[in-house]
Amino acid sequence: MAIVAQTEKLIPLVGWGRVLAGALRSADELLQAVELTVADFPEGLSIAQQFPVLVPQPFVELMRKGDPCDPLLLQVLPLAAEEQMHPDFSIDPLGEQDTNVATGVIHKYHGRVLLLAASGCAVNCRYCFRRHFPYSDNRLGRTQWQAALDYIAQDASISEVILSGGDPLMLQDERLAELVTAIAQIPHVQRLRVHSRLPVVIAERLTEQLTDILTRTRLRSTLVLHVNHPRELTPMHAERLGKLRQAGVTLLNQTVLLKGVNDSAQVLIELSETLFDHHLLPYYLHVLDRVQGAQHFDVSSTEAYALYQQMLAQLPGYLVPKLVREEAGQPHKTPLHAF
């Protein structure tokens, strides 16, 4: 079977793996695909190589051709603004290095712990709060799993394990199943949460095997996707997410508020309604984590709260996500009305 090399494993070139192998990996490729040139961006593009371009074809196909302001394009195109340094932005905005208690383990909040199940992603979002994270020191291969699982097993207060990354769904189904089964063997863990953007940009990742993995153990499983704009969802998402929901998996979404992408009440309201149509409940609306390189996406707290008030006025309560900011050292996410 043909395979494509990744940082932590080999992904078979079938199904979603084949789609990932065909991802665009340069700004030039991306601009050509959407019928634009560098001249369409007067501010210029970033030439830094530390955080490369990576965009799967299905996500590119949803972009409007010839539109330099397309909200999907702006999430993945490296603009020159990324190279500007801002005093209020840092490489570790959430203080995760202080809570990185073991290889691949981040323990910030009471009762739950985060495992960095994979260091790679299927798409490099330009606002990523972990774009500077030391993944090389936190890769959880099979040989490191046991130490991470021992950490969880020794703390009876941990009732929920969150798989994150990178993107945990970059793991092959066989390895993901092995990890989930091992977590389920820890008696005090009751819930499993998987945070992923991969199925948003490659809907084929929502396989029957994934449904089986998330429902075969005694753990109550939740899949939290990351959709920022209503145009990111397709009929294939609706079909496959519907099967997951019917199988008993809780489906939530978290969105990052991004200038030029979704900083509009109309877009956010449409997003909530579209999420519900695709079997997802809006969970969090995050203001931007202040990571160096993403300052051009920042929306002020005052503007964010005004948008939130418009959502409250026009949507039923269950379609209004919690507006929050995550702050280093705090015991929970901070509701924005408390700023």
SERO-4910 file (N, C-alpha, C, O; in steps of 0.05 Angstrom, whole numbers):
BEGIN
 pado doro    nc1    nc2    nc3   cac1   cac2   cac3    cc1    cc2    cc3    oc1    oc2    oc3
  Met    A     17    -24      0      0      0      0     17     25      0     37     26     15
  Ala    A     11     45    -17     26     69    -17     22     85      8      0     84     20
  Ile    A     42    100     17     40    115     42     53    142     39     69    146     20
  Val    A     46    160     56     59    186     57     71    190     85     57    185    105
  Ala    A     96    199     86    109    202    112     99    227    127     95    248    115
  Gln    A     94    224    153     87    246    171    107    245    194    123    227    196
  Thr    A    105    265    212    124    267    234    122    244    253    142    236    264
  Glu    A     97    234    259     95    214    279     86    187    269     86    168    285
  Lys    A     79    184    244     71    158    234     69    158    204     76    179    191
  Leu    A     60    137    192     56    135    164     26    132    158     13    115    169
  Ile    A     16    150    142    -13    151    136    -17    137    109     -5    145     89
  Pro    A    -34    117    108    -40    103     83    -52    123     62    -68    140     69
  Leu    A    -44    120     37    -54    137     16    -81    126      5    -83    119    -18
  Val    A   -100    124     23   -127    116     15   -146    135     30   -139    144     52
  Gly    A   -170    140     19   -189    156     33   -178    183     40   -166    198     24
  Trp    A   -181    191     66   -172    217     75   -142    220     73   -132    243     69
  Gly    A   -126    199     75    -98    200     73    -89    209     45    -70    225     42
  Arg    A   -104    199     25    -98    207     -3   -104    237     -7    -89    251    -20
  Val    A   -126    246      5   -133    275      3   -111    292     16   -103    312      5
  Leu    A   -103    284     40    -82    298     54    -56    299     38    -42    320     38
  Ala    A    -49    277     25    -24    276      9    -25    297    -13     -3    306    -22
  Gly    A    -48    304    -23    -50    323    -45    -54    351    -36    -60    369    -53
  Ala    A    -49    357    -10    -53    384      0    -33    404    -13    -11    396    -20
  Leu    A    -41    429    -15    -23    449    -26     -3    457     -4    -11    460     20
  Arg    A     22    462    -11     43    467      8     60    492      3     82    494     13
  Ser    A     49    510    -13     63    535    -16     42    557    -23     20    551    -33
  Ala    A     49    582    -17     32    604    -23     27    607    -53      5    614    -62
  Asp    A     48    601    -69     46    603    -98     25    584   -108      8    591   -125
  Glu    A     26    559    -98      5    539   -106    -23    548    -99    -41    545   -114
  Leu    A    -25    558    -74    -51    567    -64    -62    590    -81    -85    589    -89
  Leu    A    -46    610    -86    -55    632   -103    -63    624   -131    -83    633   -141
  Gln    A    -47    606   -142    -54    596   -169    -81    582   -169    -97    585   -187
  Ala    A    -86    567   -148   -111    551   -146   -136    569   -144   -157    562   -153
  Val    A   -132    593   -132   -155    611   -128   -154    635   -148   -168    654   -144
  Glu    A   -137    632   -168   -135    652   -190   -129    680   -180   -142    699   -188
  Leu    A   -108    681   -163    -99    707   -152    -68    708   -156    -55    688   -162
  Thr    A    -57    732   -152    -28    735   -153    -19    751   -128    -36    762   -114
  Val    A      7    752   -124     17    768   -101      9    797   -104      5    811    -83
  Ala    A      6    807   -128     -2    835   -132    -30    841   -121    -36    864   -116
  Asp    A    -46    820   -116    -73    825   -105    -71    830    -75    -92    836    -62
  Phe    A    -47    829    -63    -43    834    -34    -22    855    -31      1    849    -28
  Pro    A    -31    880    -31    -12    903    -30      7    901     -6     30    911     -7
  Glu    A     -2    890     17     15    888     40     36    867     38     55    866     54
  Gly    A     33    849     17     53    829     12     47    803     28     30    802     46
  Leu    A     63    782     22     60    757     35     85    752     52    106    763     47
  Ser    A     82    735     72    104    728     90    122    708     75    113    690     61
  Ile    A    148    712     78    167    693     66    180    676     88    198    659     81
  Ala    A    171    679    113    182    662    134    175    633    130    153    627    120
  Gln    A    192    615    137    188    586    132    181    570    157    176    546    155
  Gln    A    182    583    181    178    568    206    151    555    208    148    534    221
  Phe    A    130    567    195    103    557    197     92    555    168     79    574    159
  Pro    A     98    533    155     93    531    126     63    530    119     46    525    136
  Val    A     58    535     94     30    532     83     23    503     81     39    486     72
  Leu    A     -1    496     89    -12    469     86    -42    472     84    -55    479    104
  Val    A    -53    465     61    -82    468     56    -93    446     39    -84    444     16
  Pro    A   -111    429     49   -122    407     32   -139    418     10   -152    439     12
  Gln    A   -140    403    -12   -155    412    -36   -185    416    -30   -196    436    -41
  Pro    A   -199    399    -15   -227    405    -11   -233    432      2   -253    444     -5
  Phe    A   -215    441     19   -219    468     31   -214    489     11   -228    510     10
  Val    A   -194    486     -6   -188    505    -27   -212    507    -47   -218    529    -56
  Glu    A   -224    485    -52   -246    485    -72   -271    500    -62   -288    508    -77
  Leu    A   -272    505    -35   -294    521    -24   -289    551    -25   -307    567    -19
  Met    A   -265    559    -33   -258    587    -34   -268    600    -59   -271    587    -80
  Arg    A   -275    626    -58   -284    640    -81   -260    648    -98   -241    661    -89
  Lys    A   -260    640   -123   -238    646   -141   -237    676   -147   -258    689   -150
  Gly    A   -213    687   -147   -208    714   -154   -215    734   -132   -216    758   -137
  Asp    A   -220    725   -108   -228    742    -85   -206    742    -64   -204    723    -49
  Pro    A   -190    764    -63   -169    765    -43   -179    768    -14   -164    765      5
  Cys    A   -205    774    -11   -216    776     16   -233    752     24   -247    753     43
  Asp    A   -230    730      9   -246    706     16   -239    698     44   -216    695     51
  Pro    A   -260    693     61   -254    687     89   -241    660     94   -228    657    115
  Leu    A   -244    642     76   -230    616     79   -201    619     71   -183    609     85
  Leu    A   -196    634     50   -168    639     41   -152    653     62   -129    646     68
  Leu    A   -164    674     75   -149    690     94   -140    674    119   -122    681    132
  Gln    A   -154    652    124   -147    635    147   -121    620    142   -108    611    162
  Val    A   -113    616    117    -90    598    111    -68    611     95    -47    599     90
  Leu    A    -72    636     85    -53    649     69    -34    665     87    -43    682    102
  Pro    A     -7    661     84     12    676    102     17    704     92     31    708     73
  Leu    A      4    724    105      8    752     98     33    763    112     42    752    132
  Ala    A     44    784    100     68    796    112     64    806    140     83    808    155
  Ala    A     39    812    147     33    821    175     41    800    196     46    808    219
  Glu    A     44    775    188     53    755    207     81    760    218     88    751    240
  Glu    A     97    775    203    125    779    211    128    803    229    150    809    239
  Gln    A    107    818    234    108    841    252    107    831    281     93    813    287
  Met    A    123    844    297    124    837    326    106    857    341    106    881    336
  His    A     90    846    360     72    863    376     77    858    405     79    834    413
  Pro    A     80    879    421     88    875    449     67    860    466     74    848    486
  Asp    A     42    860    457     21    846    473     16    817    464     -1    803    474
  Phe    A     32    808    444     30    781    434     55    766    440     77    777    441
  Ser    A     53    739    445     76    723    453     76    696    439     56    690    425
  Ile    A     97    681    442     98    655    430     84    634    446     79    611    437
  Asp    A     76    640    471     62    622    489     40    637    503     41    640    527
  Pro    A     19    645    488     -1    663    500    -18    651    522    -29    665    539
  Leu    A    -19    624    523    -35    611    544    -18    600    566    -29    586    584
  Gly    A      8    605    566     25    595    587     26    564    588     28    553    609
  Glu    A     24    552    564     22    523    564     48    509    572     48    487    582
  Gln    A     71    523    568     96    510    575     98    507    605    112    490    615
  Asp    A     83    524    620     83    521    650     65    498    659     68    488    681
  Thr    A     47    490    642     28    468    650     34    443    634     18    423    635
  Asn    A     56    443    619     64    419    603     79    400    623    103    399    624
  Val    A     63    385    638     73    371    662     88    345    655    103    335    672
  Ala    A     85    335    631     99    311    622     99    312    592     84    327    580
  Thr    A    114    295    579    115    294    550     87    289    539     74    269    544
  Gly    A     78    308    523     52    306    510     28    310    528      5    304    520
  Val    A     33    320    553     11    323    572     10    352    581     30    363    590
  Ile    A    -14    365    578    -18    392    588    -41    390    608    -63    380    602
  His    A    -36    399    633    -56    397    654    -61    425    665    -47    434    683
  Lys    A    -81    438    654    -88    466    662   -111    468    681   -111    485    699
  Tyr    A   -131    451    677   -156    454    691   -163    430    708   -155    408    702
  His    A   -177    435    730   -184    413    748   -203    394    734   -222    402    720
  Gly    A   -198    368    738   -216    347    728   -211    338    700   -223    318    691
  Arg    A   -194    352    685   -190    344    658   -161    349    650   -148    367    661
  Val    A   -151    333    632   -123    335    623   -123    332    593   -139    318    581
  Leu    A   -103    345    580   -101    346    551    -77    329    542    -55    334    552
  Leu    A    -82    311    524    -60    295    512    -55    305    483    -74    307    467
  Leu    A    -30    311    477    -22    319    450    -18    293    434      5    284    431
  Ala    A    -40    282    425    -39    256    412    -23    255    386    -13    234    378
  Ala    A    -21    278    373     -6    280    348      4    309    345     -8    327    355
  Ser    A     27    312    333     39    339    330     33    352    303     36    376    300
  Gly    A     24    336    284     18    347    258    -11    355    255    -28    347    271
  Cys    A    -17    371    234    -44    380    228    -49    375    198    -30    370    183
  Ala    A    -74    376    190    -82    373    162    -83    400    149    -83    402    124
  Val    A    -83    422    165    -84    449    154    -69    467    174    -72    464    198
  Asn    A    -53    485    164    -39    504    181    -54    530    181    -52    547    163
  Cys    A    -70    535    202    -86    559    205    -67    581    215    -52    577    233
  Arg    A    -68    604    202    -48    625    208    -51    637    236    -32    649    245
  Tyr    A    -74    634    249    -78    645    276    -73    624    297    -79    629    321
  Cys    A    -62    601    291    -59    579    310    -43    587    335    -21    598    333
  Phe    A    -55    583    358    -42    591    383    -19    573    390     -3    580    408
  Arg    A    -16    550    377      7    533    382     27    533    359     42    514    355
  Arg    A     27    554    343     45    555    320     74    556    329     92    550    313
  His    A     80    563    354    107    563    364    112    542    385    133    542    398
  Phe    A     93    524    389     95    504    410    118    484    405    122    476    382
  Pro    A    132    476    426    155    457    422    145    428    418    149    411    436
  Tyr    A    134    423    395    124    396    390    146    375    390    142    352    397
  Ser    A    170    383    383    192    363    382    198    351    410    208    329    412
  Asp    A    190    366    431    194    356    458    169    342    469    169    332    492
  Asn    A    148    340    453    123    330    463    109    309    446     85    305    447
  Arg    A    125    296    429    113    275    412    106    251    428    123    240    442
  Leu    A     81    242    426     72    219    441     71    194    422     50    187    412
  Gly    A     94    182    418     94    156    404     86    134    424     82    139    447
  Arg    A     84    110    414     76     88    431     94     86    456     84     79    478
  Thr    A    120     91    453    137     88    476    132    109    497    139    105    521
  Gln    A    120    132    489    114    153    509     86    151    520     80    164    540
  Trp    A     69    135    508     41    134    517     39    126    546     24    137    561
  Gln    A     54    105    554     50     94    580     56    115    602     42    115    622
  Ala    A     76    131    598     82    152    618     59    171    621     52    180    643
  Ala    A     47    179    598     25    197    599      0    184    612    -14    197    628
  Leu    A     -4    159    605    -27    145    617    -22    140    647    -41    142    663
  Asp    A      3    136    656      9    133    684      3    159    699     -7    158    721
  Tyr    A      9    181    686      3    207    699    -27    210    705    -35    219    726
  Ile    A    -43    202    685    -72    204    688    -81    184    709    -98    191    726
  Ala    A    -71    160    709    -80    139    727    -74    146    756    -88    138    774
  Gln    A    -53    162    760    -45    169    787    -60    193    799    -56    200    822
  Asp    A    -77    205    783    -92    229    793   -122    222    790   -134    225    769
  Ala    A   -134    214    812   -162    206    812   -181    229    807   -205    224    803
  Ser    A   -172    254    808   -189    276    803   -195    280    773   -213    295    765
  Ile    A   -180    266    756   -183    269    727   -205    251    717   -203    227    718
  Ser    A   -227    264    709   -250    249    698   -254    251    668   -270    237    656
  Glu    A   -238    268    656   -241    272    627   -213    275    614   -196    290    625
  Val    A   -209    261    592   -185    264    577   -192    277    550   -210    269    536
  Ile    A   -176    298    543   -180    312    518   -157    306    499   -134    310    506
  Leu    A   -164    295    476   -143    290    456   -141    315    438   -161    324    426
  Ser    A   -117    325    436   -112    350    421    -86    346    405    -77    324    401
  Gly    A    -74    368    397    -49    366    382    -38    394    377    -39    411    394
  Gly    A    -26    398    353    -32    384    329    -61    376    326    -79    390    336
  Asp    A    -66    354    313    -93    344    310    -93    315    315    -80    299    301
  Pro    A   -109    306    335   -109    278    343   -119    259    321   -112    236    321
  Leu    A   -136    270    303   -146    252    282   -126    249    259   -133    236    239
  Met    A   -102    260    262    -80    252    244    -71    224    250    -58    212    233
  Leu    A    -78    213    273    -71    185    278    -87    166    261   -110    172    255
  Gln    A    -75    145    252    -90    124    238   -111    113    258   -107    113    282
  Asp    A   -132    102    247   -154     92    263   -144     70    283   -152     69    305
  Glu    A   -125     53    273   -115     32    290   -101     42    315   -105     32    337
  Arg    A    -84     63    311    -70     74    333    -88     91    351    -85     90    376
  Leu    A   -107    105    339   -127    120    355   -143    101    373   -148    106    396
  Ala    A   -151     78    361   -167     59    376   -151     48    400   -161     44    422
  Glu    A   -125     42    395   -108     32    416   -106     52    439   -107     44    462
  Leu    A   -103     77    432   -100     98    453   -127    101    468   -126    103    493
  Val    A   -149    102    454   -175    105    468   -181     82    486   -191     85    508
  Thr    A   -174     58    477   -179     34    493   -162     35    519   -171     28    541
  Ala    A   -137     45    516   -120     47    540   -130     68    560   -129     64    584
  Ile    A   -141     90    549   -153    110    567   -177     99    582   -181    105    605
  Ala    A   -193     84    567   -218     72    579   -211     53    602   -229     47    618
  Gln    A   -187     43    603   -180     24    624   -172     38    650   -167     24    670
  Ile    A   -172     64    650   -167     79    674   -194     84    688   -210     99    677
  Pro    A   -199     72    711   -226     72    722   -239     99    727   -263    102    722
  His    A   -223    119    736   -236    144    743   -240    163    719   -253    184    722
  Val    A   -231    155    695   -236    171    671   -264    163    661   -269    140    655
  Gln    A   -282    183    658   -309    177    650   -315    188    622   -333    178    608
  Arg    A   -300    208    613   -307    222    588   -282    225    571   -260    229    580
  Leu    A   -287    223    545   -266    228    524   -275    250    507   -298    251    497
  Arg    A   -257    270    503   -263    292    485   -241    293    463   -217    292    469
  Val    A   -249    296    438   -230    298    416   -234    325    402   -256    331    392
  His    A   -213    341    402   -214    367    389   -200    365    362   -177    356    360
  Ser    A   -214    372    340   -202    367    313   -213    387    293   -236    395    293
  Arg    A   -195    395    275   -203    411    252   -201    394    226   -211    402    205
  Leu    A   -188    371    228   -183    355    205   -209    348    190   -210    351    166
  Pro    A   -231    339    204   -255    332    189   -268    356    175   -285    353    157
  Val    A   -262    380    185   -273    404    172   -261    408    145   -275    414    125
  Val    A   -235    404    142   -221    409    117   -220    384    100   -215    385     76
  Ile    A   -224    360    112   -225    335     97   -247    318    110   -243    303    129
  Ala    A   -271    321     99   -295    308    111   -292    277    110   -305    264    126
  Glu    A   -276    267     92   -272    238     90   -260    226    115   -261    201    119
  Arg    A   -249    242    133   -238    232    158   -260    222    176   -254    207    195
  Leu    A   -285    229    172   -307    220    188   -315    192    178   -336    189    165
  Thr    A   -300    172    186   -303    145    176   -321    129    195   -326    136    218
  Glu    A   -331    106    185   -346     88    202   -328     77    224   -337     73    247
  Gln    A   -302     73    218   -283     64    238   -280     84    261   -278     77    284
  Leu    A   -280    110    254   -278    131    274   -303    130    292   -301    132    317
  Thr    A   -327    127    281   -351    124    297   -349    101    316   -356    103    339
  Asp    A   -339     79    306   -335     55    323   -316     60    346   -321     52    369
  Ile    A   -294     73    340   -274     79    361   -286     96    383   -280     92    407
  Leu    A   -302    116    375   -313    135    395   -337    124    410   -346    136    429
  Thr    A   -347    100    402   -370     89    416   -366     61    427   -384     51    440
  Arg    A   -344     49    422   -340     21    430   -333     17    460   -338     -4    471
  Thr    A   -323     38    473   -315     35    501   -337     46    519   -357     57    509
  Arg    A   -333     44    545   -352     54    565   -351     85    566   -369     97    579
  Leu    A   -331     98    555   -328    127    557   -350    141    541   -358    133    520
  Arg    A   -360    164    553   -378    181    538   -360    200    521   -343    214    531
  Ser    A   -365    199    495   -347    212    476   -359    237    464   -383    238    458
  Thr    A   -343    258    462   -350    283    449   -330    290    428   -306    289    432
  Leu    A   -339    298    404   -322    308    383   -327    338    380   -350    346    375
  Val    A   -306    353    385   -308    382    382   -294    391    357   -269    388    355
  Leu    A   -309    400    337   -297    410    312   -291    440    314   -299    453    333
  His    A   -276    449    294   -268    477    294   -276    489    267   -260    488    248
  Val    A   -299    501    266   -310    514    242   -312    543    248   -324    552    268
  Asn    A   -301    560    230   -301    589    234   -320    604    216   -327    627    221
  His    A   -329    591    194   -346    605    174   -366    585    163   -359    561    159
  Pro    A   -391    594    158   -411    575    148   -404    561    122   -414    539    117
  Arg    A   -388    573    105   -381    561     80   -361    538     83   -355    524     63
  Glu    A   -352    532    107   -333    510    110   -348    483    111   -335    462    109
  Leu    A   -374    483    115   -389    459    118   -403    451     92   -412    469     77
  Thr    A   -405    425     86   -415    414     61   -436    392     66   -439    383     89
  Pro    A   -450    383     46   -469    361     49   -455    336     59   -467    320     74
  Met    A   -430    331     52   -416    308     62   -412    309     93   -414    289    107
  His    A   -407    334    103   -405    337    132   -432    330    145   -433    316    165
  Ala    A   -453    340    134   -480    335    145   -486    305    147   -495    295    167
  Glu    A   -480    291    125   -485    262    124   -469    247    145   -479    231    160
  Arg    A   -443    252    146   -425    237    163   -428    245    192   -426    228    210
  Leu    A   -432    270    198   -436    279    225   -463    268    236   -465    262    259
  Gly    A   -482    266    218   -508    255    226   -505    226    236   -518    218    255
  Lys    A   -488    211    223   -484    183    232   -470    182    259   -476    165    276
  Leu    A   -451    200    263   -438    201    289   -457    208    311   -457    196    333
  Arg    A   -474    228    306   -494    236    326   -514    213    332   -520    209    355
  Gln    A   -523    199    311   -541    176    315   -528    154    332   -542    140    346
  Ala    A   -502    152    330   -487    132    345   -483    139    374   -474    123    390
  Gly    A   -489    164    381   -487    173    409   -464    191    415   -459    196    439
  Val    A   -449    200    395   -427    218    400   -438    247    402   -453    256    385
  Thr    A   -431    261    424   -438    289    426   -421    306    407   -397    302    406
  Leu    A   -434    324    392   -420    339    372   -422    369    378   -444    380    380
  Leu    A   -399    381    382   -397    410    389   -379    424    369   -364    411    354
  Asn    A   -380    451    370   -362    466    353   -351    490    369   -365    502    385
  Gln    A   -326    496    364   -314    520    374   -304    537    351   -292    527    332
  Thr    A   -307    563    353   -300    582    333   -281    603    344   -284    610    368
  Val    A   -262    612    328   -245    634    336   -255    659    321   -259    659    297
  Leu    A   -259    681    336   -268    706    324   -244    719    310   -224    725    323
  Leu    A   -246    723    283   -223    731    267   -231    755    250   -250    755    235
  Lys    A   -215    776    252   -219    800    236   -218    793    206   -198    781    198
  Gly    A   -237    802    191   -238    797    163   -249    770    154   -252    765    131
  Val    A   -254    753    174   -264    726    169   -292    722    178   -310    714    163
  Asn    A   -297    729    203   -324    724    215   -332    746    235   -349    741    251
  Asp    A   -319    769    234   -326    790    253   -350    806    243   -349    831    240
  Ser    A   -372    792    239   -397    803    230   -419    788    243   -419    763    244
  Ala    A   -439    802    254   -461    789    267   -476    771    247   -485    749    254
  Gln    A   -479    780    222   -493    765    202   -479    738    197   -492    717    196
  Val    A   -452    739    194   -437    714    190   -439    696    214   -442    672    211
  Leu    A   -436    706    238   -437    690    262   -464    677    266   -466    654    275
  Ile    A   -485    692    260   -512    681    263   -517    659    242   -527    637    249
  Glu    A   -508    664    218   -510    643    197   -494    619    204   -502    596    199
  Leu    A   -470    623    216   -453    601    225   -468    583    245   -468    559    242
  Ser    A   -480    596    266   -494    580    286   -516    563    274   -520    540    281
  Glu    A   -531    575    256   -553    561    243   -543    539    225   -555    517    224
  Thr    A   -521    544    211   -510    523    193   -498    500    210   -501    477    202
  Leu    A   -485    507    232   -475    486    250   -497    467    258   -494    443    258
  Phe    A   -520    478    267   -542    462    276   -553    445    254   -561    422    258
  Asp    A   -554    456    230   -563    440    207   -545    417    201   -553    397    188
  His    A   -520    419    210   -500    397    205   -495    381    231   -474    368    234
  His    A   -514    382    250   -514    366    274   -493    375    295   -486    359    313
  Leu    A   -484    400    293   -465    410    312   -477    432    329   -492    449    319
  Leu    A   -472    432    355   -481    454    373   -458    473    377   -435    465    382
  Pro    A   -463    500    374   -442    519    380   -435    517    410   -452    516    427
  Tyr    A   -408    517    415   -398    512    442   -383    536    452   -392    549    472
  Tyr    A   -362    544    439   -347    567    446   -343    586    422   -339    576    400
  Leu    A   -344    612    427   -334    632    409   -310    645    423   -314    661    442
  His    A   -286    639    414   -262    648    427   -253    675    415   -253    678    390
  Val    A   -246    694    432   -231    716    421   -203    706    417   -195    686    428
  Leu    A   -188    720    400   -162    710    391   -142    706    414   -139    723    431
  Asp    A   -129    683    414   -107    679    432    -83    695    421    -77    693    397
  Arg    A    -71    711    437    -51    731    428    -24    719    423     -5    723    438
  Val    A    -22    704    401      3    691    393     17    708    372      4    718    354
  Gln    A     43    710    375     58    725    355     54    714    327     55    690    323
  Gly    A     48    732    308     43    724    281     13    726    273      7    723    250
  Ala    A     -4    729    293    -33    729    288    -46    756    295    -71    757    294
  Gln    A    -31    776    301    -42    801    311    -61    814    291    -79    830    299
  His    A    -58    809    265    -75    821    245   -104    810    245   -121    820    232
  Phe    A   -108    788    260   -135    776    262   -150    786    287   -173    780    291
  Asp    A   -137    802    304   -148    809    330   -173    827    327   -174    846    312
  Val    A   -193    820    343   -218    836    345   -220    845    374   -216    829    393
  Ser    A   -225    870    379   -225    881    406   -247    868    423   -267    858    412
  Ser    A   -243    867    449   -263    856    467   -289    871    465   -311    859    467
  Thr    A   -288    897    462   -312    913    460   -328    905    435   -353    902    436
  Glu    A   -315    903    412   -328    895    388   -339    866    390   -361    860    381
  Ala    A   -323    848    402   -332    821    405   -358    819    422   -376    804    415
  Tyr    A   -358    834    443   -382    833    460   -407    845    446   -429    836    450
  Ala    A   -403    866    430   -425    877    414   -436    856    394   -460    854    391
  Leu    A   -418    841    382   -427    820    364   -442    799    379   -463    789    370
  Tyr    A   -432    792    402   -446    772    419   -474    781    427   -492    764    427
  Gln    A   -477    806    433   -503    816    441   -523    814    417   -546    809    421
  Gln    A   -513    818    393   -530    815    370   -538    786    366   -561    781    358
  Met    A   -520    768    371   -527    740    369   -548    732    390   -567    718    384
  Leu    A   -545    742    414   -565    737    435   -593    747    427   -613    735    433
  Ala    A   -594    770    413   -619    782    406   -633    768    383   -657    770    380
  Gln    A   -618    752    367   -629    741    342   -629    710    341   -641    699    323
  Leu    A   -617    697    361   -616    668    361   -628    656    386   -628    669    407
  Pro    A   -640    632    384   -647    619    409   -623    612    426   -601    609    415
  Gly    A   -626    611    452   -603    608    470   -585    585    463   -561    587    467
  Tyr    A   -596    562    454   -580    539    449   -562    542    425   -544    525    421
  Leu    A   -566    563    409   -549    567    386   -529    590    390   -515    598    372
  Val    A   -528    600    415   -509    621    421   -485    609    436   -488    600    459
  Pro    A   -461    609    424   -438    598    438   -429    616    461   -436    640    462
  Lys    A   -414    605    479   -403    621    501   -380    638    490   -361    627    478
  Leu    A   -381    664    495   -360    682    486   -338    683    508   -344    692    530
  Val    A   -314    673    502   -294    670    522   -266    679    512   -261    681    488
  Arg    A   -250    685    532   -221    688    527   -206    668    545   -214    665    568
  Glu    A   -186    655    534   -170    638    551   -145    653    560   -131    665    544
  Glu    A   -140    653    586   -118    668    597   -100    650    613   -109    632    628
  Ala    A    -74    655    610    -54    638    625    -58    641    655    -62    663    665
  Gly    A    -57    618    669    -58    618    698    -85    618    710    -88    616    734
  Gln    A   -106    621    694   -133    622    704   -144    593    707   -137    576    690
  Pro    A   -162    588    726   -172    561    730   -194    553    710   -204    530    711
  His    A   -202    571    693   -223    566    673   -222    587    652   -207    607    655
  Lys    A   -236    583    630   -238    603    610   -254    627    621   -272    623    637
  Thr    A   -247    651    612   -259    675    623   -282    685    604   -276    692    582
  Pro    A   -307    685    614   -329    697    598   -322    726    591   -313    741    609
  Leu    A   -327    734    567   -318    760    559   -334    783    572   -324    805    574
  His    A   -358    777    582   -372    799    596   -358    807    622   -366    826    635
  Ala    A   -338    791    630   -323    797    654   -298    813    649   -283    818    668
  Phe    A   -294    822    623   -269    837    618   -270    865    630   -251    881    628
***
